[in-house]
Amino acid sequence: MALKKDGLPGVANVGIRPSVGGTRSLLEVYLFDFDRDIYGKNVRVEFCKKLRNEEHYANLDLLKEAIAKDVEEARKYFGV
């Protein structure tokens, strides 16, 4: 699936973040190769492919490893 002309590729997490003790559902988005300050701005997020279910990891190193794999898979998907 190709991105729209104005779309930016990235990965997102929707969930409670159980590995860091989260208790409410949040949306977190990481845009590849993006360095602008957009805090406080409205953005539209379009989900293209589910990578995995939310999981609890025993420590942050395991969580970081899983996120790195997600990023690698998403970069392949978007061809970036």
N, C-alpha and C positions, 0 to 999 in steps of 0.2 A: 504494500500500500504506500503510495507516494504522499509526501506532505503537501499541503496547500502552499501556495507561493509565499504566504506570510507566516507559515507555521514554523515552530522551532522544535527540534527533537529533544527528548529527555526521558526521564523516568519519574514515576510518581508512586507514593505510598498512600493508601487510604486505610486507616485503622487506628487502633489505640496505642500502638508502639509498646507492646508488652515487655520487650527486652530492656526498656528504660523506665518501667513503672508507670506508663501512661494509663489514664483512666477514662479519657474521652476520645471520641473519634475525630481525627484530623486528616487533612489533605496536605501532603508535603510533596513539592515538585522540585526536581533538579534538572535544569536545562543545560545541555551540553555546550561547552565553549561559550558561555554567556557571562558577561561581567558588568552589566548595567544595574543600577540601583532601581528596583521597581517596587520597593516596599511601599505599601499604601495605595498601590495602583490596582485596578481591576484587570484580571486576565481571564482568558477562556482556556480551559483544559479539555482536550479531546483524547479519550482513551482509545488506543489502537490495538493493543494486545496485552493480555494478562500474562505476567511472567510466573507468578507463584502466589500461593496463599500467605497470609501473614503468619509468622512463626515467632516463638520465643527462643532467644539464643542465650546460652549460659553466660556469655561475656561479650563485651563490646568488640573484641577482636574477631569473634565468629560472626557477629552481625556485620562488621565492616567487610569481611570476606564475602558474605552473601550479597551485600550491596554491590561490591565490585563485579561479581558474576552477573548480577542483573544489568549493570551498566554495559558490560561487554556484550551481553545478549541483545540489549536494546540498540547499541551502536551498529551491530550486525544487521538487525532488522531494518533500521533506517538508512543503512549504508553510509554511515559517517564515522 
